[in-house]
């Protein structure tokens, strides 16, 4: 085998391995919109995301469009609790899997 052919084979093998590594994501994302009973969005609502297996907790606030987005999270069971002044507190539970983006609206 020629030196260039061997180098090309090594390069192709490394390239395919790195593409596989890039494609595998070991986290997921939770997002959603918070709105009232009439469908009007609620900006500034407090959103708490709790991993019920590890007790890892984070909070976010909805933006002007009532949207919240979590940072990348490890897979697992989560409870999302939303509260805002003048509204009752509500919660939902979801199971987040690898590479999954789940929309959980309230």
DACOR-V782777 format. One record per pair of residues at least 24 apart in sequence whose ideal C-beta (glycine too) atoms are under 8 Angstrom apart, sorted by sequence separation. I is the first residue (numbers start at 1). J is the second residue. If there is no record, write none. Layout:
i->[I I]
j->[J J]
//
This chain:
i->[41 42 49 52 53 80 82 41 51 52 75 41 51 52 80 51 52 34 50 33 49 50 49 50 35 49 50 33 34 48 33 34 47 48 33 34 47 48 32 33 47 48 31 32 46 31 45 46 31 45 46 30 31 45 29 30 44 29 52 29 42 45 29 30 28 29 27 28 42 27 28 25 27 28 26 27 30 32 34 26 30 34 36 45 30 30 28 28 28 31 33 35 27 28 29 30 31 32 34 35 26 27 28 29 30 31 32 33 34 25 26 28 29 31 32 33 25 28 30 32 24]
j->[65 66 73 76 77 104 106 66 76 77 100 67 77 78 106 78 79 62 78 62 78 79 79 80 66 80 81 65 66 80 66 67 80 81 67 68 81 82 67 68 82 83 67 68 82 68 82 83 69 83 84 69 70 84 69 70 84 70 93 71 84 87 72 73 72 73 72 73 87 73 74 72 74 75 74 75 78 80 82 75 80 84 87 106 94 96 96 97 98 101 103 105 98 99 100 101 102 103 105 106 98 99 100 101 102 103 104 105 106 98 99 101 102 104 105 106 99 102 104 106 99]
//
